Amino acid sequence: MTATSENEQVRIFDTTLRDGEQSPGASMTLGEKLQIAEILDDMGVDIIEAGFPIASNGDFEAVSEIAKRSKNSVIAGLARAIHADIDRCGEAVKHAGKGRIHTFVSTSPIHLKFQMNKNEEQVLEIITDTVTRSRNLIDDVEWSAMDATRTPIDYLCRCVEAAIKCGATTINLPDTVGYATPDEYKAMFEQIRERVPNSDQAIFSVHCHNDLGLAVANSLAGVAGGARQIECTINGLGERAGNAALEEIVMAIRTRGDVLPYVTQIDPQFMVRASKMVAGASGFAVQYNKAIVGKNAFAHESGIHQDGMLKNAETYEIMRPEDVGVKATSLVMGKHSGRHAFRDKLKELGFELGDNALQDAFRRFKDLADRKKHVYDEDIEALVEDEISVLGESTKVIALTVIAGTGGPQKAILTMDVNGQHITKEATGDGPVDATFNAIKAIVPHEANLSLYQVHAVTEGTDAQAEVSVRLESGGRIATGKGADTDTLVASARAYVSAMNKLALRQQTGNPGALAAV
């Protein structure tokens, strides 16, 4: 959308790949990050925060590769107020057509006393030093005051003035712990912009966490207070209770232009596709009643609601489902559908697969169609996302047989491909799932603990595909895997192996230092 004199442009800064990935268990592979970055770029996101380059070689590689591939978006990397962080970040984003260094430091009394062990004057010196260093590397520098909403306003004004004086072009005042209320957050921006003499030389940004369920409301309040950049994530993914949800921010502005006189350049028709992609990569399923992108967001069961919808959709829908990428109708695919129809259906659902991946997905679709009477869009999405999740994995499930019943104990016979070698083991357990997971451990011994096992049906009926999420923890690292199949045990095995592969990858690349939650 194009800004007018009545509707001011608001920049959308997406941090799904940085703050979103810091959700425990939401670690993504390089391939998944590249796919998500591509759809964010196509969607019209102004700034993509692609990662934290100093955190690991994998994060550096992801930021660098995204920077090389970006077509329109500014590519940002996060850096603590440390020279090594800033230099590493500058190295990663230099490949972008438009790059940004995003550096931050704590400013609240509680952070200065207990986390940094610094006084106010020392932090001001750090701001001057690190923003200057960043600006010497790149023209586009964002500075954030971590825990801004619990920082005394007089000191916050001094920090902002110093950052702008040293060359910061964007000033982010985050509600790091989700503490503020909308009125407080709006007032903070109004005071800062009024009291800081050089405030007109920078764009102000909001970054809100959802600990009290106020992230979206606070973000919009900050814009009302003069901010013109909103930091958010797909599905509201993020540390603790998450961040402000991009889809909710954008559609609130788009739908309520009468009281929110702003515009963004986001194409909302990408939203559902992006939501599903992030959910699949992170292993964090979208709740059915999630605003905008949830399965029930445009569903109506009440007889009164259905009657109104049949007469005029606007009686109970304030947005059109097709505006956010929801298909009003669903073409049912079956075992007689051909490869061409399957390819068209994938394109309609937002998937572009290469020839080999398409062939594998089509084979699995045919297998699924032989087992199911109807194959719905949701089935195909789960099937393809499961296929994508195992691409490039060194360990895969080949075959599984489970013997179960009231007599017990249950037994699983499992064949896996481990680095090209087929290995078969059998194991018993307290139930068929436990036996299956014990068989995996027999083939690939490890010490990871299972911290989450979750199953839900993709569609209705007794022949529905099961989609399983598994979360493993080991040595302070967490990884989540997903698997889908009409056989819940097969889906469980695939999900467990996917999580195991991701965990092994994280342990190989390492992850020095705790990631910061701005």
Secondary structure as UniProt FT lines:
FT   STRAND          8..9
FT   STRAND          11..14
FT   TURN            16..19
FT   HELIX           20..22
FT   TURN            24..25
FT   HELIX           30..43
FT   STRAND          47..51
FT   TURN            53..54
FT   HELIX           57..69
FT   STRAND          74..80
FT   HELIX           83..93
FT   TURN            94..95
FT   STRAND          99..106
FT   HELIX           109..111
FT   HELIX           112..116
FT   HELIX           120..137
FT   STRAND          141..146
FT   HELIX           148..150
FT   HELIX           153..165
FT   TURN            166..167
FT   STRAND          170..172
FT   TURN            176..177
FT   HELIX           182..195
FT   TURN            197..198
FT   HELIX           199..201
FT   STRAND          203..209
FT   TURN            211..212
FT   HELIX           215..224
FT   TURN            225..226
FT   STRAND          229..233
FT   HELIX           234..236
FT   TURN            240..241
FT   HELIX           246..255
FT   TURN            257..259
FT   STRAND          262..263
FT   HELIX           268..270
FT   HELIX           271..282
FT   TURN            288..289
FT   TURN            291..293
FT   TURN            295..298
FT   HELIX           303..311
FT   HELIX           313..315
FT   HELIX           321..324
FT   TURN            335..336
FT   HELIX           339..349
FT   HELIX           355..371
FT   HELIX           377..390
FT   TURN            391..392
FT   STRAND          395..403
FT   STRAND          410..418
FT   TURN            419..420
FT   STRAND          421..429
FT   HELIX           432..443
FT   STRAND          449..457
FT   TURN            462..463
FT   STRAND          466..474
FT   TURN            475..476
FT   STRAND          477..485
FT   HELIX           488..509
//
